[in-house]
Amino acid sequence: MMKEEEPEHKPRIKPIIEAADSLSLGISMVVAVVMGVGIGLLLKSWTEEAWTLWIGVFIGVGAAILNVYKAYSKQHKEMLKLAKEPRYAIKKQLLDDDDDEEAGYKNY
């Protein structure tokens, strides 16, 4: 008995995960600031100094900025990878279109 080969199925959940990853950036920024404020309130209750609240706020804002930087770095790497694909190589097409300029018109 030979088993029939099953056709390859593309994962259905992958686009959902990618969309959630983009959405999670905004959520993670809010969560980072809220956690920082929580740390600041905890420090304030332990030390009974009002300025220690701001330490937590700065930690939360710093964590939010770090999350944005990490997301930017990830997207930048993806865009560089796409730019290296031959089908997106527009520079070669522009160089090949130089002979059109001799006819007196440009392709915009």
ChimeraX attribute file (.defattr): number of C-alpha atoms within 10 A of each C-alpha:
attribute: neighborCount
match mode: 1-to-1
recipient: residues
	/A:1	3
	/A:2	4
	/A:3	5
	/A:4	6
	/A:5	6
	/A:6	6
	/A:7	6
	/A:8	6
	/A:9	6
	/A:10	7
	/A:11	7
	/A:12	8
	/A:13	8
	/A:14	10
	/A:15	10
	/A:16	9
	/A:17	11
	/A:18	11
	/A:19	10
	/A:20	11
	/A:21	13
	/A:22	11
	/A:23	11
	/A:24	13
	/A:25	16
	/A:26	13
	/A:27	12
	/A:28	15
	/A:29	20
	/A:30	15
	/A:31	16
	/A:32	21
	/A:33	21
	/A:34	16
	/A:35	18
	/A:36	24
	/A:37	21
	/A:38	16
	/A:39	20
	/A:40	23
	/A:41	20
	/A:42	15
	/A:43	19
	/A:44	18
	/A:45	13
	/A:46	10
	/A:47	12
	/A:48	12
	/A:49	10
	/A:50	13
	/A:51	12
	/A:52	18
	/A:53	21
	/A:54	17
	/A:55	17
	/A:56	23
	/A:57	21
	/A:58	15
	/A:59	18
	/A:60	24
	/A:61	19
	/A:62	16
	/A:63	19
	/A:64	22
	/A:65	15
	/A:66	14
	/A:67	17
	/A:68	16
	/A:69	12
	/A:70	13
	/A:71	14
	/A:72	12
	/A:73	12
	/A:74	11
	/A:75	12
	/A:76	12
	/A:77	11
	/A:78	11
	/A:79	11
	/A:80	10
	/A:81	10
	/A:82	13
	/A:83	13
	/A:84	10
	/A:85	9
	/A:86	9
	/A:87	8
	/A:88	11
	/A:89	12
	/A:90	11
	/A:91	9
	/A:92	10
	/A:93	10
	/A:94	10
	/A:95	9
	/A:96	10
	/A:97	13
	/A:98	12
	/A:99	10
	/A:100	11
	/A:101	10
	/A:102	9
	/A:103	8
	/A:104	7
	/A:105	8
	/A:106	11
	/A:107	8
	/A:108	3
